[in-house]
Amino acid sequence: MSGERILVIDDELAIRRFLKISLEAEGYTFIEAGTGRDGLVSAATQRPELVILDLGLPDMVGSVVLKQLREWSAVPIIVLTVRDSETDKVALLDAGADDYLTKPFGVPELLARLRVALRHKQSTAEEPVLRIADLQIDFTDRTVSLRGKSVRLTATEYELLRILAQHAGKVVTQKQLLKDVWGPSAVDQSQYLRVYVAQLRKKLERDPGSPDLIITEPGVRYRLRLVDEK
């Protein structure tokens, strides 16, 4: 008996009951959530070893839940979908899913795919909250606070800060930031980056003119400074 925690995010009670019986019979610890929001909270607080995610959720599109989980977690994710086209499956894998099952599915196949995903589980440390000096970023709630006070960021400002935070202490190139925030077609639009970095500094730096958090490196690259850096 493994006891590994499996989080099932599915709004259908019958499916959750079916999976609970099947998984607990194999020795897994079953965790359930009926909405995308509850699933994200459970993933952050209960730290499952694997997530089974249904795409048809009542409050959030399943692909959005997948995207938000991938912002801070490398937990294996098996997606349940009624779509069977190759294009849809490739899109799920590109979005960060480790595997998928097309409904209806059998228990033996689910368990086999689950075991494979668990064997490939990454062992990297994952935290839904990042703290750097007075700055706190909650990747689950997608909120930012500075010295204990909430900071209101636009969606684009948050996305830029999130990517810098994911690489905290490391240099991120202008091209990578433009591609990840604005898309591949924006890799030459350096003015986007200058404007939004300036906006972030106004909201987060004590002295935006002499930043000590979001650092510009030679060659138009940026880095989120860690608190213990010299």
DRENVOFI-160973 format. One line per 5 residues: number of its first residue (from 1); their letters; for each residue y, z, x of C-alpha. Coordinates in steps of 0.2 Angstrom, whole numbers, plus 5000, padded with zeros to 4 digits. Layout:
NUM> A> Y,Z,X ~ ...
% end
This chain:
1> MSGER> 5000,5000,5000 ~ 5016,4994,5008 ~ 5029,5003,4997 ~ 5043,4990,5001 ~ 5057,4990,4989
6> ILVID> 5058,4974,4978 ~ 5074,4971,4968 ~ 5072,4960,4953 ~ 5088,4954,4945 ~ 5084,4946,4929
11> DELAI> 5091,4948,4911 ~ 5074,4946,4902 ~ 5066,4963,4899 ~ 5049,4955,4896 ~ 5050,4947,4914
16> RRFLK> 5056,4963,4922 ~ 5041,4972,4914 ~ 5029,4959,4919 ~ 5035,4959,4937 ~ 5036,4978,4937
21> ISLEA> 5017,4979,4933 ~ 5012,4966,4945 ~ 5022,4972,4959 ~ 5018,4991,4957 ~ 5000,4986,4956
26> EGYTF> 5002,4979,4974 ~ 5010,4995,4980 ~ 5028,4989,4980 ~ 5042,5000,4974 ~ 5051,4991,4960
31> IEAGT> 5069,4991,4957 ~ 5077,4981,4942 ~ 5094,4975,4937 ~ 5098,4966,4921 ~ 5115,4958,4926
36> GRDGL> 5122,4950,4942 ~ 5134,4964,4944 ~ 5121,4978,4943 ~ 5110,4968,4955 ~ 5124,4967,4968
41> VSAAT> 5127,4986,4967 ~ 5108,4989,4968 ~ 5106,4978,4983 ~ 5120,4988,4992 ~ 5115,5005,4987
46> QRPEL> 5096,5004,4987 ~ 5094,4992,5001 ~ 5078,4983,4995 ~ 5067,4973,5007 ~ 5067,4958,4996
51> VILDL> 5076,4952,4981 ~ 5069,4941,4967 ~ 5084,4933,4958 ~ 5084,4924,4942 ~ 5098,4911,4940
56> GLPDM> 5101,4913,4922 ~ 5111,4929,4921 ~ 5122,4934,4907 ~ 5138,4939,4917 ~ 5137,4929,4933
61> VGSVV> 5130,4913,4938 ~ 5115,4916,4949 ~ 5121,4905,4963 ~ 5137,4916,4964 ~ 5126,4932,4965
66> LKQLR> 5116,4923,4979 ~ 5132,4918,4988 ~ 5140,4936,4987 ~ 5124,4944,4993 ~ 5124,4932,5008
71> EWSAV> 5141,4937,5013 ~ 5134,4953,5020 ~ 5115,4953,5019 ~ 5101,4944,5026 ~ 5088,4951,5014
76> PIIVL> 5075,4939,5009 ~ 5079,4931,4992 ~ 5067,4922,4981 ~ 5075,4913,4967 ~ 5068,4910,4950
81> TVRDS> 5073,4894,4942 ~ 5068,4882,4927 ~ 5075,4867,4937 ~ 5062,4857,4946 ~ 5072,4843,4954
86> ETDKV> 5072,4841,4973 ~ 5091,4841,4974 ~ 5092,4858,4965 ~ 5079,4866,4976 ~ 5088,4859,4992
91> ALLDA> 5104,4866,4985 ~ 5097,4883,4983 ~ 5090,4884,5000 ~ 5106,4878,5008 ~ 5115,4892,4998
96> GADDY> 5105,4905,5007 ~ 5089,4907,4997 ~ 5073,4910,5007 ~ 5062,4902,4994 ~ 5061,4898,4975
101> LTKPF> 5049,4898,4961 ~ 5049,4887,4946 ~ 5046,4895,4929 ~ 5033,4897,4923 ~ 5024,4904,4938
106> GVPEL> 5008,4914,4942 ~ 5007,4931,4950 ~ 4996,4925,4964 ~ 5009,4912,4970 ~ 5023,4925,4968
111> LARLR> 5014,4937,4978 ~ 5010,4925,4992 ~ 5028,4919,4993 ~ 5034,4937,4993 ~ 5022,4941,5008
116> VALRH> 5028,4926,5018 ~ 5047,4931,5015 ~ 5044,4949,5020 ~ 5035,4943,5036 ~ 5050,4933,5040
121> KQSTA> 5062,4947,5036 ~ 5077,4948,5048 ~ 5079,4965,5056 ~ 5098,4964,5058 ~ 5108,4979,5053
126> EEPVL> 5117,4975,5036 ~ 5131,4986,5029 ~ 5141,4982,5013 ~ 5156,4991,5019 ~ 5165,4987,5036
131> RIADL> 5177,5000,5043 ~ 5188,4995,5057 ~ 5201,5009,5061 ~ 5212,5011,5045 ~ 5205,4995,5037
136> QIDFT> 5190,4995,5025 ~ 5182,4980,5018 ~ 5169,4982,5004 ~ 5159,4966,5003 ~ 5150,4971,4987
141> DRTVS> 5166,4974,4977 ~ 5176,4961,4987 ~ 5190,4974,4990 ~ 5201,4978,5004 ~ 5210,4995,5008
146> LRGKS> 5221,5000,5022 ~ 5224,5018,5026 ~ 5216,5023,5010 ~ 5227,5011,4999 ~ 5221,4996,4990
151> VRLTA> 5227,4979,4997 ~ 5228,4965,4985 ~ 5223,4948,4993 ~ 5221,4931,4986 ~ 5204,4923,4985
156> TEYEL> 5208,4913,5000 ~ 5215,4927,5010 ~ 5200,4937,5006 ~ 5188,4923,5011 ~ 5197,4921,5028
161> LRILA> 5196,4940,5031 ~ 5178,4940,5026 ~ 5173,4927,5039 ~ 5183,4935,5053 ~ 5175,4952,5048
166> QHAGK> 5158,4945,5049 ~ 5161,4940,5067 ~ 5172,4955,5071 ~ 5175,4957,5090 ~ 5170,4939,5092
171> VVTQK> 5181,4923,5094 ~ 5180,4911,5079 ~ 5187,4894,5081 ~ 5200,4886,5071 ~ 5188,4872,5066
176> QLLKD> 5175,4884,5060 ~ 5187,4894,5050 ~ 5195,4879,5042 ~ 5177,4872,5038 ~ 5171,4889,5031
181> VWGPS> 5186,4893,5020 ~ 5193,4876,5015 ~ 5178,4864,5017 ~ 5173,4850,5029 ~ 5187,4839,5024
186> AVDQS> 5200,4852,5030 ~ 5195,4854,5048 ~ 5211,4845,5054 ~ 5223,4855,5043 ~ 5228,4868,5055
191> QYLRV> 5244,4872,5045 ~ 5233,4880,5032 ~ 5226,4893,5044 ~ 5243,4897,5052 ~ 5250,4900,5034
196> YVAQL> 5236,4911,5029 ~ 5234,4921,5045 ~ 5253,4925,5044 ~ 5250,4931,5026 ~ 5236,4942,5031
201> RKKLE> 5245,4949,5045 ~ 5260,4954,5034 ~ 5248,4963,5023 ~ 5237,4972,5036 ~ 5247,4974,5052
206> RDPGS> 5259,4988,5056 ~ 5269,4975,5065 ~ 5265,4957,5060 ~ 5275,4950,5074 ~ 5264,4959,5087
211> PDLII> 5247,4960,5079 ~ 5234,4972,5085 ~ 5221,4968,5072 ~ 5220,4949,5069 ~ 5222,4942,5087
216> TEPGV> 5226,4924,5092 ~ 5216,4919,5107 ~ 5221,4904,5119 ~ 5215,4887,5111 ~ 5220,4892,5093
221> RYRLR> 5206,4903,5090 ~ 5206,4920,5081 ~ 5197,4937,5082 ~ 5197,4952,5072 ~ 5199,4966,5085
226> LVDEK> 5186,4981,5085 ~ 5193,4998,5085 ~ 5185,5003,5102 ~ 5192,4987,5112 ~ 5203,4990,5126
% end
